[in-house]
């Protein structure tokens, strides 16, 4: 990923397992509640360097 490409999280596919949150070395992801479901959110996109740790940690491929 370059600076222009940040991880995009498809909330409808995200199961809220938190693996991407745990994998992010800069702790830029968090889980948010929407209705009765949790999903991952990139909270500080400017600080993301595109390391792809979250992408490889997602078991359902909700991150692209």
For each residue, the residues with C-beta under 8 A, 3 or more apart:
1: 5 6 7 48 50 51 52
2: 5 50
3: 50
4:
5: 1 2 50
6: 1 42 45 48 50
7: 1 20 42 48 50 52 54 55 63 64
8: 63 64
9: 14 20 39 40 41 42 62 63
10: 13 14 62 63 64
11: 14 34 39 62
12:
13: 10 60 61 62
14: 9 10 11 38 39 40 58 60 62
15: 59 60 62
16: 31 37 38 39 40
17: 59 60
18: 21 22 31 40
19: 22 23 57 58 59
20: 7 9 23 24 29 40 53 54 55 57 58 63
21: 18 24 27 29 30 31 40
22: 18 19 57
23: 19 20 53 54 56 57
24: 20 21 27 28 29 53 54
25: 51 53
26: 47 48 49
27: 21 24
28: 24 42 43 44 45 47 48
29: 20 21 24 40 41 42 43 54
30: 21 40 41 43
31: 16 18 21 38 39 40 41
32: 38 39 40 41
33: 36 37 38
34: 11 37 38 39
35:
36: 33
37: 16 33 34
38: 14 16 31 32 33 34
39: 9 11 14 16 31 32 34 62
40: 9 14 16 18 20 21 29 30 31 32 54 62 63
41: 9 29 30 31 32
42: 6 7 9 28 29 45 48
43: 28 29 30
44: 28 47 48
45: 6 28 42 48
46:
47: 26 28 44
48: 1 6 7 26 28 42 44 45
49: 26
50: 1 2 3 5 6 7
51: 1 25
52: 1 7 55 56
53: 20 23 24 25 56 57
54: 7 20 23 24 29 40 57 58 63
55: 7 20 52 58 63 64
56: 23 52 53
57: 19 20 22 23 53 54
58: 14 19 20 54 55 61 62 63
59: 15 17 19
60: 13 14 15 17
61: 13 58 64
62: 9 10 11 13 14 15 39 40 58
63: 7 8 9 10 20 40 54 55 58
64: 7 8 10 55 61
